[in-house]
Every structure is written in C-alpha cells, then in structure tokens.
Amino acid sequence: MKKKQILISQKFREIREKNKLNFSEMGRNLDISHTAVIKIENGEAMPALPTLFKLWQIFGVNPVEIVSLYEPKNTNSGEQIQENP
C-alpha cells in the first residue's frame, strides 16, 4: 500500500470514528456500501471524488486536504469505489 493511500485510509477512519459511526452509517451518509467503507479504511480502494465532496458537505472535511493525498492515476493501482446507483 502506498504512503498516500495509507494517509487517506487513516483520514477516512478518523472521520468515521470521530463522528461515532459504524461502517453502515458512514456508508449511508456517503451513499456507498459498508463494504466500500471497509475497503477504503483497509487501503484496498480509494474513495471516488463525489464521495470526497460528500465528506466535505456532511463532515466539514476540506476536499483539497484529501485530494492532495491522491497519487496520479495508474491503471495498475487498486480499484476505485463507485457510488451506489
């Protein structure tokens, strides 16, 4: 796992725990599955940009702070989590 991905995973978990949310509650707030939340926190996936903007809108997290942690896109990198339809 890359350093920046670890930082994003840690930040995501920090936000969830600070707001006393379980995986399902966090997923509902962000319109993603609880499994997606787990994958993001474990560094197995990266949150999509719409999810980052929901973090900003709901939890007051500056999206620039998290977007600056992103690595340039590599086609061989881990999967990205898409929003629920």
Long-range contacts (C-beta under 8 A, 24 or more apart in sequence): 1-43, 2-71, 4-69, 4-70, 4-71, 5-43, 5-46, 5-71, 5-78, 6-43, 7-69, 8-40, 8-46, 8-47, 8-66, 8-69, 8-70, 9-40, 9-41, 9-42, 9-43, 11-61, 11-65, 11-66, 11-69, 12-37, 12-40, 12-41, 12-47, 12-55, 13-41, 15-55, 15-59, 15-61, 16-41, 19-59, 29-54, 29-58, 30-54, 30-55, 30-58, 31-83, 31-84, 32-81, 32-83, 32-84, 33-84, 36-81, 39-79, 39-81, 40-81, 43-78, 44-78, 44-79, 45-78, 45-79, 45-80, 45-81, 46-70, 46-77, 46-78, 46-80, 46-81, 47-80, 47-81, 48-80, 48-81, 48-82, 48-83, 50-83, 51-81, 51-83
